[in-house]
Amino acid sequence: MNINLISRLIICFFLILFAISCSNEVKNKNNQKEIESSHELMKVGSKSFELDDETAPQSNQFQVFRTKDSLEILTFLNNYNNSIYFYDFESEGFLYKKTYEKEGAHGVGDIFGYHIHNLDSIFIYNYGMSKLFLFNAEENMINSYNLNQSKKYLPAARVATNSPIVVVDNTAYLTGNIAGEYNDETAENRPLLIKLNLVSKEVDYQISYPEIFREGNWGGGQYRWLSHNYNPIDSLLFFSFSVSHDFKFLDLKNGKVFNKYAGSKYIEEIPSISSSKMLNSISKEEIRDHFIINGSYQETGYVPSDNFYFRTVYLPESNYDPAAFNGLQSSMVLLDRYFDVIGETVFGKRSYGTFVISKTGLYLKKFSDNEDAIIFDQFKLMEIEKD
């Protein structure tokens, strides 16, 4: 036999052995799930916002902001016409829309996200360009920022209700990731938090996936999603990772990073995919099925009016049948201001999508067949009455 051929076969053999050795399934167990609930979410009202002929109710970004005279405004992104719509949140009436040019001196391309710091400081995000644009009240561009800095696994910012642009002082915070599983991933070379200095335009990075992500193969898709939000009272950014039973917090006052348990009593463990990152032989359908069958953690937020954190959970679908699948059942884990789990409220399948937070509390967007309106149900945190 040719010596070169033998050498190649030996190399292939050891590569296969290495790949197999890297394919061990990792199980992230929930060791604190037996917590007695003291609170739950109760529906106390609803709001409906009528749409025009150019708007579908499927927007993935909403924001309620307060004007200088304390008027609350609901806004949402219409990707179809590159516009942000404005409604009076209390009366539910349409106010106006701001449309942004795709080309020209003030062109931003296709809008993928936004943040209204105030009416004279509106941030527009373009995913493809990896750029953030700042507009004034007259819809004139007054600045632009390049987020595409050098990093091996650059976090491509994703802006939505559950991963908003957070502006504190002269810094904008965004999170993002790239799909895929990489054998050489480290906490340093795959960051998730983008810190943009709005004065110098310098970009820095912080926060990485928990260690469990580097120990197993998570498919590189849905399980790599993350959500973040902000508690303005305590100056805390917090992060929800799909397979982690903990919240991760970043204290903007002192830079301290810490974890707090925020797991669901309905998830005992979340296993990784039992195939090697190196071989990468698993199909998109298998990754999707694994995600649905085992459950995950998703959206997160903080409600100042009731002083609580929440975390959306996609509950495990143990009897999952792709042919008969009609949506995920979800719950919300509830934590008080001191990071203690105080309850978990379960919703029906396809009940609610994203959310907005108002001075009057938490509003969950209903899944609805109504194409002419966006409907939110209002929920309040209630103490469970003991028998």
NUROFI-268200 format. One line per field, with one value per residue (C-alpha): residue number from 1; residue in one letter; x, y, z. Coordinates in steps of 0.001 Angstrom, whole numbers, plus 500000, padded with zeros to 6 digits. Example, Ala and Ser with C-alpha at 12.3 -4.5 7.8 and 13.67 -1.06 7.14 Angstrom:
<recs>
nr = (1 2)
rest = (a s)
x = (512300 513670)
y = (495500 498940)
z = (507800 507140)
</recs>
This chain:
<recs>
nr = (1 2 3 4 5 6 7 8 9 10 11 12 13 14 15 16 17 18 19 20 21 22 23 24 25 26 27 28 29 30 31 32 33 34 35 36 37 38 39 40 41 42 43 44 45 46 47 48 49 50 51 52 53 54 55 56 57 58 59 60 61 62 63 64 65 66 67 68 69 70 71 72 73 74 75 76 77 78 79 80 81 82 83 84 85 86 87 88 89 90 91 92 93 94 95 96 97 98 99 100 101 102 103 104 105 106 107 108 109 110 111 112 113 114 115 116 117 118 119 120 121 122 123 124 125 126 127 128 129 130 131 132 133 134 135 136 137 138 139 140 141 142 143 144 145 146 147 148 149 150 151 152 153 154 155 156 157 158 159 160 161 162 163 164 165 166 167 168 169 170 171 172 173 174 175 176 177 178 179 180 181 182 183 184 185 186 187 188 189 190 191 192 193 194 195 196 197 198 199 200 201 202 203 204 205 206 207 208 209 210 211 212 213 214 215 216 217 218 219 220 221 222 223 224 225 226 227 228 229 230 231 232 233 234 235 236 237 238 239 240 241 242 243 244 245 246 247 248 249 250 251 252 253 254 255 256 257 258 259 260 261 262 263 264 265 266 267 268 269 270 271 272 273 274 275 276 277 278 279 280 281 282 283 284 285 286 287 288 289 290 291 292 293 294 295 296 297 298 299 300 301 302 303 304 305 306 307 308 309 310 311 312 313 314 315 316 317 318 319 320 321 322 323 324 325 326 327 328 329 330 331 332 333 334 335 336 337 338 339 340 341 342 343 344 345 346 347 348 349 350 351 352 353 354 355 356 357 358 359 360 361 362 363 364 365 366 367 368 369 370 371 372 373 374 375 376 377 378 379 380 381 382 383 384 385 386 387)
rest = (m n i n l i s r l i i c f f l i l f a i s c s n e v k n k n n q k e i e s s h e l m k v g s k s f e l d d e t a p q s n q f q v f r t k d s l e i l t f l n n y n n s i y f y d f e s e g f l y k k t y e k e g a h g v g d i f g y h i h n l d s i f i y n y g m s k l f l f n a e e n m i n s y n l n q s k k y l p a a r v a t n s p i v v v d n t a y l t g n i a g e y n d e t a e n r p l l i k l n l v s k e v d y q i s y p e i f r e g n w g g g q y r w l s h n y n p i d s l l f f s f s v s h d f k f l d l k n g k v f n k y a g s k y i e e i p s i s s s k m l n s i s k e e i r d h f i i n g s y q e t g y v p s d n f y f r t v y l p e s n y d p a a f n g l q s s m v l l d r y f d v i g e t v f g k r s y g t f v i s k t g l y l k k f s d n e d a i i f d q f k l m e i e k d)
x = (500000 501227 502916 501191 497821 498568 499555 496327 494264 496006 495342 491674 491395 492693 490496 487450 488521 488931 485525 483872 485617 484121 480556 479613 476178 476170 473125 472448 470464 468055 468950 466693 463370 461321 460468 457038 455194 453961 452956 451407 450444 446767 445151 443519 442830 443714 444525 443927 445730 444189 446513 446631 446648 450457 450947 450798 450638 453807 456404 459174 460015 457882 458834 456836 458583 457562 457681 458803 455182 454780 452682 453310 453792 453641 455959 456648 458640 456984 459645 457475 457701 460805 458734 458231 454602 453542 450347 449000 449301 446487 443871 445122 444872 447284 449476 451900 454688 458306 459587 463316 464950 466827 469195 470657 472319 470055 469645 469796 468934 466474 465723 466249 465747 465476 465579 463876 466007 463854 462068 465234 467511 466233 468651 468153 469945 470840 471906 473492 475643 476290 475644 473758 472374 471255 468406 466871 463189 463227 464381 467839 470799 473170 475606 476436 478389 480175 479706 481787 485027 487670 486846 487197 483530 482007 478664 476218 473821 470186 467692 464171 461838 463635 467098 466764 469351 470052 471520 473001 474940 477201 477200 474905 474633 473558 473774 474182 475846 476683 475273 477421 479404 483183 485781 488083 485384 486475 484969 487247 486862 483052 481623 477951 477650 478636 479505 479530 480967 478707 481347 484556 482736 485009 483570 484324 482983 481910 479825 480152 478126 478125 480705 478038 477939 481601 481200 478671 477190 474046 473350 474483 470916 468030 469969 472485 469791 469971 467798 468721 467036 467669 466606 466963 466274 469323 471386 471490 471781 470639 470889 468870 470603 468471 469979 471016 468837 470447 470214 473539 473708 476071 476045 476732 477635 480706 481166 480458 479098 477081 474563 471185 468951 465925 464944 461588 460077 458928 462448 464487 467439 468419 470773 473165 473023 474844 477002 480385 480833 483637 481582 478676 476448 473142 470361 468422 465305 467032 468269 464748 463212 465779 465006 461247 461383 463692 462430 464390 464563 463756 462539 463225 462297 461888 458634 459389 455773 455628 459371 459773 461763 460203 461579 459666 460088 459292 458082 459338 457192 457768 455105 456274 455064 456293 453275 450800 452757 450581 452837 454819 453375 455059 455331 456875 459259 458856 461615 461385 463729 466094 466472 464361 462021 458489 456345 455757 452652 451739 449997 448254 449839 450321 448750 451294 454312 456393 455656 455795 456336 454390 454140 450961 452661 453362 451485 451758 451039 448325 448571 445492 443931 442895 445018 443581 444848 447625 446227 447995 446684 447688 449003 449612 451737 449412 450070 448621 445951 446619 443792)
y = (500000 503507 505117 508458 506733 504983 508307 509907 507020 507291 511025 510478 507802 510132 512980 510734 509672 513310 514211 511362 512426 515912 514644 513904 515188 517841 518255 521561 520438 522664 522006 524630 524155 523261 526817 527606 530344 533370 535551 535234 537405 538298 539882 543184 544910 545248 547818 547766 549910 550157 549719 551344 549476 549380 547741 544112 543239 541110 543743 542390 545730 547917 550652 552796 556038 559046 562642 565627 566268 562610 561506 557829 556997 553503 553062 550148 549424 548873 547156 547363 551156 551832 553754 554101 554538 556616 556128 557741 554820 555912 556789 554152 556743 557037 560157 560063 558086 558880 557440 557106 557207 554154 556084 559562 561903 560712 557144 554254 551291 548807 549465 546459 548221 551539 553242 556494 558124 561221 562815 564677 561625 558641 555793 553715 550389 548675 545027 544590 547697 547038 550721 552866 556222 559119 561373 564520 565413 566806 563412 564744 562445 564039 561151 557584 554812 551784 548693 546392 546343 543607 540434 536799 535954 539397 539818 540998 543196 542133 544805 543889 544398 541610 542934 546720 549418 550738 554245 555284 558554 558545 554792 552641 548938 546307 542516 540083 536901 534876 531452 528367 526133 526578 524346 527278 529427 531139 533683 536288 535651 535343 538318 539234 542755 545727 548922 551957 555246 557832 560568 558861 556215 553550 550051 547688 544236 542408 539411 535990 532792 530755 527953 525320 526606 525752 522268 520948 521298 523439 523400 526942 528153 528839 527866 530601 533277 535615 538341 541323 544269 547061 547966 551776 551986 549914 550537 546820 545266 541636 538772 535624 532716 530010 527054 528750 528565 531804 535471 537217 540803 543665 546517 549693 551584 549479 547006 543970 540855 538299 535482 534855 531811 532395 528876 527313 524579 522929 522400 519711 519879 521050 518644 519585 517846 514515 515110 516710 520396 519282 516920 519386 516676 517577 518976 522204 520122 518105 521300 522762 519594 519439 523066 522453 519131 520316 523843 527082 530501 533573 537163 539088 542435 544542 546244 549310 549889 546501 546043 542613 540840 538370 535716 533961 530177 527940 524835 521390 519579 515944 514664 516839 515818 518095 517256 518282 521113 524161 526409 526508 526742 529371 530530 533486 533114 536014 537440 540236 543200 541227 538420 535826 533662 534381 532566 531256 531885 529475 530596 528597 527784 530796 533111 535916 537132 540118 542847 546522 548069 551153 553197 551188 547797 544905 544459 541230 541251 538759 536317 537144 536543 540199 541880 545326 545897 545171 543983 543976 542426 544162 542028 542877 541048 539596 537750 534232 533848 530958 528584)
z = (500000 499178 502216 501569 501499 504810 506359 505201 506572 509953 510077 509194 511885 514596 513362 513671 517168 518124 516734 518623 521835 521398 520880 524474 525442 528150 530391 532088 535129 537028 540669 542267 540525 543623 544726 546165 544281 546205 543233 539777 536834 536475 533432 534406 531082 527416 524742 520994 518412 514936 511960 508549 505227 505110 508497 509580 513297 513224 514144 516393 517984 520205 522641 525036 525905 527949 526672 528744 529731 530860 527884 527127 523450 521953 518976 516676 513536 510167 508041 504924 504601 506752 509273 513016 514081 517087 519144 522287 524680 526992 524344 521838 519044 516124 516226 513283 511663 510837 507567 506949 503534 502323 500073 499794 502277 505096 503842 506319 504074 505557 509224 511511 514832 516625 520001 520966 523625 523259 520314 519326 519633 517661 516946 513783 513275 509999 510404 506964 507309 511003 511569 514042 512891 515091 513920 515354 515566 512006 510676 509815 510382 512896 513428 512441 514164 512767 514949 512747 514712 514635 516574 515573 516140 515787 517583 514920 516873 516952 517980 519090 522037 523892 522989 522894 522378 525879 526132 529475 529689 526597 525985 523850 524712 522168 522114 519270 518126 515077 514330 514535 516865 516997 518648 519382 521009 524224 526562 524994 521262 521160 523085 523052 524455 522280 524168 521885 523131 521515 521835 520691 518564 520036 520428 523281 524128 527264 528408 526842 526827 530055 530179 529431 525821 525305 526795 524287 520823 520918 517193 516480 515923 518292 521409 520621 520911 523861 525315 527447 529122 531603 535132 535233 538973 539942 536763 535923 532486 532598 530144 529464 527683 526099 527985 531245 534346 535572 534758 534241 535545 534725 537242 535263 538436 539245 536355 538541 536772 538747 538246 539893 539570 537319 536239 535431 537594 534354 532977 534718 532355 528889 527074 524319 520956 521037 517987 517529 516735 514464 512294 512077 510597 512237 510051 510634 511257 513985 515636 515529 516954 519763 520640 520785 522657 525451 526093 526468 528103 526054 526528 529690 531180 534301 535354 537533 538586 540336 540962 539368 536671 534253 531950 529173 529002 526041 527849 526739 524176 525175 522736 519857 516402 513584 511432 514142 515756 516497 518522 521733 525207 527346 530918 532724 535644 538082 540290 542818 542904 545145 542550 544373 542265 543519 540959 537456 535359 532532 529343 526630 523293 521031 523588 523646 521751 522723 525295 526219 529633 530685 533854 534478 534198 531835 528553 526532 522792 521880 519030 517004 513596 513554 510859 511575 515106 517566 520894 524257 527457 530680 533554 537192 539714 542347 545598 545588 548243 550584 551545)
</recs>
